[in-house]
Amino acid sequence: MNRSLMNISITGSGPVAMALTLFLRRQGIAPERLFVAPLAAQVPPAAAARAIALSQGSVQLLNRIIDVPAGAPIEKVDIGVLGHGLHSQLHPGDLGLTALGRVVRYQNLWTALQTAFEREQQRCGHRFEAPAQAGDALHIIADGRPDDDATRRQFEQVALTTELQTAMDSHALPLPGVAYERFKQNGPLALLPLPEPGRLSLVWCTTPDHGEQLQQMDADAFEQALATALGARFAPITLADERFVTPLQRAISGPPRQAGCLRLGNAAQTLHPVAGQGLNLGLRDAFETSAAMASAQEQITAPAAMATKIFSLRKTDRTNTVRLTDILAQLDKQLSWAGVNNGATQSIVIALLDTLGPLRRLAARRFIFGHRQAN
């Protein structure tokens, strides 16, 4: 049996850390060379309540290691500017797919990965939780925290997240299976379909002061504020869960600073949620890392050299995804110019994007499959 010639120590207990362990085992990395920090006993409430938009590329990767939780398929993405009629739509058929992705709850995804992780330990008869010897391991940090020297960008925004309920109305938005992204002053707003009929996940990015106000409003006032923001085309929507507010910033860790130490997932890059790319990029990090480790099994490679190699392999996908996400996060500031209303500018650009089909499809493939798979 092929075996890795170095130990692999993994710090983290979230989806990226668990997926990495399972990908490594699937690639034939011997269990006695894997050292994994103990998994968290439970998911924090704010994280458990989140809805995750898995791209179709991520669904395909996860299908290799787990039974992906049931969710709502994303059958169309509808992008527009609040208060302006022009918008763009992306369909799976544009990319030769049956769906653009799937929306699942974070808790369900975490549980599925934990179950597979524990099943793998039972199957191979080995507990991964043991300390790796210093100096002979590739140390992978996937604990969700960028290092202190990460390059940071403050968006001056927070994300308010919650779940909503709407009556199924064929004559009004939202429609089943459609993910809506609406750009507005102070930040984007997204509605994602959930498995239950009429159930939606809301991600409302706005200024910190406005986010605090939205969180403190009673349910009726919040629903009215949301209705005003969405406009008359949307059916009445009611608040169905607790509201959480999270500050937003982008943090990007640089090349490995410690010999043999590699950061993956949110520990390597924390993104604005505008395009839902954080976990999708982290899962690609995990898969590509496992593939690189498998290809190096017959070589004597020092952990420091391996960390540098994997960082280089992931750099293009990471850089392109961060760049596209940053642009979308502050589209009004990126596209405004003297004498032109931001909303009108955004509408013009979105209309052009809708006209330039190949450009729209290229950007979509980048988000769904990453840089390597898009080529």
N, C-alpha and C positions, 0 to 999 in steps of 0.2 A: 504494500500500500504506500502511495506517496505520502511523505510527511514534510511539514514545514521544518526548516532548519533553524528557526528561531521561535522563541516563545512570543505570545501575543497577549498583552495585558490590556483589558478594556475597562474604562471607568465610565459609568453611566447606567441608568436603569430605565431609560425611555425607549421609544420605538426604534431610534437609530442604533442604539447600543445592542438591543435585542436582535434586531434584524441583522446587524453585522455578525453577531455570533452564529446565527442560523445560516447565513450565507457562507461563512467560513467553513462550517461543518459540511454544508452541501458541496463545497469545493474540495473536500477531502482533507482538510486540515485536522490533524490528530487531536482528539479531545484533551489529551494530557498536556498539550502545549497551549491551551486556552485558559486564561485566568480572568475571571469576570467579577466585578464588584457585585455584592448582593443586590438583588432587585428591591425596589421600593415596595413596601407593604401595600400601599394604596396610592391612587392618583389624587393630587390636590383638587379640591372642588372646582376651582376656576378652570383648570386644565380638563378635568373630566367632562365639563359641560360644553367644551368646544366642539364644533363640527369641523371636520377635516375634509377638504376637497382633494381627494387623491386623483392625480392625473391618470389617464389610461396607461401611460408608461409605468407609473408606480403600481397600479393594479397588476400589471403583467409581472413586474418584479416580485411583488408580494405573493402572487400565486405560486411561486416556486418554493415558498417556505411555510405558508400558512393558508388556512381557509379564510379568505378576506371576508370580513363581516358584511352582512347584508346592508345595503344602503340605498340611496336614491341615485339612479344613473343621471349623469349630466348629458342631456340629449341636445342641448343648444346653449350657447353663451350669447347673451344680449348685452351689448355695451352702448351706453349713451351718456348724455349730459343732462342733468336735471334742469328742467325749464326750457329745453330745446328739443325739437322734434327729430333731428338727425341722429341715427344710431347705426351700429354695425352688428352683424350677427355671424356667428361661427357655428357650422354644422359638422357632425362627425363625418358625413360623406365628403366634405371638402378635403379631408385627410385620409380617406379610405378606411375609416373606423366605424364601428357600430355605436360607440359612445365616446365622449370626450373624457370621461372620468366617472368617479363615484364619490358621493358625499357620505361619510361615515362619522359616527361620534368617536371622539378621541378615546373615551373609556373602553368602547368595544374593540377598537384596534389594539389598544394596550393589552387588554385581556386576551385577545387572540394570540398576540405575540408571546405573552407570558406563558400561556398554555403550551404553545409549540416549544418554547424554551425549556420548560420543565419536562415535556415529553421527550425531547432530545437528550436531556440528562439521563432520564430513565433508560432510554434506548441504548445509549453508549455505556451506561453503567459508570458514569464519571461525574463528580460534582466539579463545576468549573470554578467555584469560589475558593480560591487558594492564592496566597501571595506569590507573585512571580519574583524570581531572584533578580536583584538589581544588576543592570548592565548587560543582560542577555536577552532582553525582550524589546519588542516594538510596543511602546506604550501609546495606546489610542485613547484619547479623551473625547467622550461623547456624552458629556454631562449637561449640555445645554448652556454652558456659561462661557462666552468668549474670554480670552485672557485679558489682563490689565492693559496690555500694549496694543490691543486691537484698534484699528482705525474706525472711528465712530462718526455717524452723521445723525444729528438731531432733526427730526421732522416737525417738531413742535405740534405733535398730534398725539391723541390717544385713540385706542380702539374700544368702542363699546360693543360687547357681544351678548347675545341672548337668543332665545327661541321665540318664535311668533306663531300665531295661528290665523289662518284666513279661510273664509268660506270658498268652496270650489265654485268658481264662476267663469264659465267659458267665454263671457263677454268682457272680462276685465283681467288685468294682470294681478298677480303672477300666474303663469301657466305651469302645469306640472312638468318636471324634468328640465326646467330652464334655470340657469344661473344668471342673475342680473348683476351687472356692474354699472353703477351710475357715478359719474364724476360730478363734483359740485365744489363750490367754494369751501375752502378749509379741509378738503379731503374727500376720498371716495367712499361710497356706500355699496355694500354687496348683500344680496339676498340669495341664499343657497337652498335648494330643495332638500328636504329630509324624507325618510322612508314613509312616515305616516301621512295620510291624505291631508293636504292643506297646511302641513307643518313646514316652517321655514327657519333657517338660521340667519341671523342678522350680524353683519360686521359693519359698524358705523364709525368711520374715522373722522375725527373732528378736533377742534382745539381743546386743550385741557380744561379750560373754564366751561366750555359748552358741554363737554363730556361729563363733567361733574354735575352740571345742571340736569342733563338727561337722566343720569343715574338716580338723582334725588327726587325727580318728579313722581307724582303718583301715577298709577297706570293710565288713567284717562288722559292726563296731560301729556304723557309720553306718547300715547297712541295718536293724539292729535298732532304732536310735533312730527312724528314719523309720517303721518298722512300728508302734512303740509310739504315735507321734504320730498316725498315720492310723487305727488301730483295726482290729478284726477283719474289718470288711466288705471291706477291700482285700486283693487277692491279694498274694503275696510279690513284692517289687520289689527289683531289684539295681542297684547303681551301675554306670553305663556310660560315665562321662566324668570329666574333671577337675572339681574343685569350685572355684568362685570366690566370694569374699565381698566385697561392696561396701557401704560405709556409706551410710545413707539420710538424706536431708534434703529438704525442699521449699524451693525458692528461686524467688521471683517478682520479675522486674525491673519497675520502674515505667515511667511515661511517658518518651519520649525525652528524655535529658538533653543530648545534643549535637544541634545543628541538623542535620536531614537524616539522622539515624542511627536505625535501627529494628532491634529484636531479634526473632528468630523461633525457634520450636522450643525446644530445651533452653536456648538462650541467653536466652530470654524467660521460660521456666518449666521447672523441673525438679521432677517429681512423684514421689510414692511409687508403687512399681510395683503396688500392690494391685489396681488395675483395668486395668492395662496401657494407660494412656491417654497416656503421654508422647509417643510417636511419632505416634499417631493425631491428637493435638491439633496437633503440629507440621506434619503433612501438611495439615491444614485451614488452618493459618497460611499455608502456602506457596500453596495454591490460592486462598484468599480474597485474598491479596496480589496474585497475578497478575491476578485478576479486577478488582481495584481499579485496578491499573496500566493495564489495557486500557481501562477506562471513562474514564480520564483522558488518553487519547492525543491527543484533539483539544483539550485544554485546556492553558493555560500555568500549570502548578502548580509552586511552589517545592518543592524536596526536603523542607525542614523542614515545610511544610504537609502534604505527602503522608505523611510519617512519622507525624505526629499523627493524620491521618485514618485510616490503616490501624490504628494502635494502638487508636483508638476503635472501629473496626469489629470488632476481635477481642476487645474487652474482656469482653463478656457471655459468650461461649463459654468464654473462658479462666477467668473468675471462677467460673462455674458448675461447670466441670470440676474446678478446683482444690478448690472447696468440697466437692463430693461425694467426691473422692478423699481429702481430709483426714479426712472423717468415717469412711470405710471403713477408713482406715489405723489409726485408734485407736478402733475401735468399742467395745472393752471400756471404755475410759476415758470415752468420750462417753455411754455408756448406763448406766453403773453408778450406783447410789445406795445409800445406807446400808441395810445389812441384806439386800441382794439379791445373790446370786451373779452374777458377770459373765456366765458361760456361760449360765446360766438366762435372764438378761436378754436376751442376744443371741438365744437360741432363740425367746423370745416375740416379739421384734421381727421376726425372719425369718419366723415363722409369720404374723404380721400382714401382712407384705409379700406373702407368698404368697396371702393372702386378698384383698388389695386389688390386684387385677389391673391396673386402670388406672394406679395409682401405679407399679407395677413396670414396666409397659410404657413409661411416660413417662421413668423413670430410664434404662431400657435405650436408648431412642431418643436420649437426650442423649449417652450414651457412644458409640453407634454412628455417629450422624450429626452430633453437635454441636448447638449452640443454634439456629443459623439454620435448618438443615434440619429440626429437630424441630418448628418452628412451622408 
